[in-house]
Structure formats: C-alpha cells, structure tokens
Amino acid sequence: MTKLTAEGRNALDKSSFAFPEQKKEPLENASHVRNAVARFNQVKDVSDGERDAAWKRIKTAAKKHGVDIKEKSWREIGK
C-alpha cells in the first residue's frame, strides 16, 4: 500500500476520507480503497448512518480507481 505520512494525511481534505469527520480511511488511490474495505468493520465510534455514507464514498472511490467491490452493502463484508 502507498504510505501516507502524517503530514500528507493532515493535508488531505476531509472529503478524501471514507469517514471524513474522524479522518479515518483515506481514499486517495486503489490501494487505500482496498484497505478501507478490508478495515471497514474495525472502525469504531461511528453510527450506522456514518457507515452508510462512508460505504457510498468507498464505492465512488472504487469506481474512480478501478477497484472491484463484490459486496453491495457494508453489512455484507466478511459474510
């Protein structure tokens, strides 16, 4: 995965994250998108509404970066 330094992460706009308010799971490239899906269920202290919105952002970023996501919903991850 492409390394994102603390400085680089801090420079990213909130809209560059799956969970923008918490600045969790950046979506800057294909590697980050795949990581966001893999770690999705590990994100703590977010509501189901925030997860729904994050999943939409991940799906949009996946399409942009050519990442195939088989799950239709975040609730299908790991099933």
C-alpha positions as CSV (number, residue, x, y, z in Angstrom):
1,M,0.0,0.0,0.0
2,T,1.1,3.5,-0.7
3,K,2.4,5.1,2.5
4,L,0.7,8.2,3.7
5,T,2.8,10.3,6.0
6,A,1.2,12.1,9.0
7,E,1.9,15.4,7.2
8,G,0.3,14.1,4.0
9,R,-2.7,12.8,5.9
10,N,-3.2,16.1,7.7
11,A,-3.0,17.9,4.4
12,L,-5.9,15.9,2.9
13,D,-9.3,17.5,2.7
14,K,-11.9,15.7,4.8
15,S,-13.7,14.6,1.6
16,S,-10.7,12.4,0.9
17,F,-11.7,10.0,3.7
18,A,-14.4,7.3,4.0
19,F,-15.2,8.7,7.4
20,P,-14.5,12.4,7.0
21,E,-15.4,13.7,10.5
22,Q,-13.0,11.2,12.1
23,K,-10.5,11.5,9.2
24,K,-10.4,7.7,9.0
25,E,-9.7,5.5,6.0
26,P,-8.2,7.7,3.2
27,L,-9.4,7.0,-0.3
28,E,-6.6,8.5,-2.4
29,N,-5.8,5.5,-4.6
30,A,-6.7,1.9,-5.3
31,S,-4.6,0.5,-2.5
32,H,-6.3,2.8,0.0
33,V,-9.7,1.9,-1.3
34,R,-9.0,-1.8,-0.9
35,N,-7.6,-1.2,2.6
36,A,-10.7,0.9,3.6
37,V,-12.9,-2.1,2.6
38,A,-10.7,-4.6,4.5
39,R,-10.7,-2.5,7.7
40,F,-14.2,-1.2,7.4
41,N,-15.6,-3.2,10.3
42,Q,-12.7,-2.2,12.5
43,V,-13.6,1.5,12.6
44,K,-15.0,2.3,16.0
45,D,-17.3,5.0,17.3
46,V,-19.3,5.6,14.2
47,S,-23.0,5.3,13.7
48,D,-24.7,3.1,11.1
49,G,-25.6,6.3,9.2
50,E,-22.0,7.3,9.1
51,R,-21.2,3.8,7.8
52,D,-23.8,4.1,5.1
53,A,-22.3,7.4,4.0
54,A,-18.8,6.0,4.2
55,W,-19.7,3.0,2.1
56,K,-21.1,5.3,-0.7
57,R,-17.8,7.2,-0.6
58,I,-15.8,4.0,-0.8
59,K,-17.9,2.7,-3.8
60,T,-17.4,6.0,-5.6
61,A,-13.7,5.9,-5.0
62,A,-13.5,2.3,-6.0
63,K,-15.1,3.1,-9.4
64,K,-12.7,6.0,-9.8
65,H,-9.7,3.9,-9.1
66,G,-10.8,0.7,-10.9
67,V,-11.3,-1.4,-7.8
68,D,-13.9,-4.1,-8.0
69,I,-16.1,-4.5,-4.8
70,K,-18.3,-7.5,-4.8
71,E,-20.3,-6.5,-1.7
72,K,-23.4,-4.4,-2.3
73,S,-23.5,-3.2,1.3
74,W,-21.1,-2.8,4.1
75,R,-23.2,-5.2,6.0
76,E,-22.1,-8.0,3.6
77,I,-18.4,-7.6,4.5
78,G,-16.9,-10.8,5.8
79,K,-20.0,-12.9,5.1
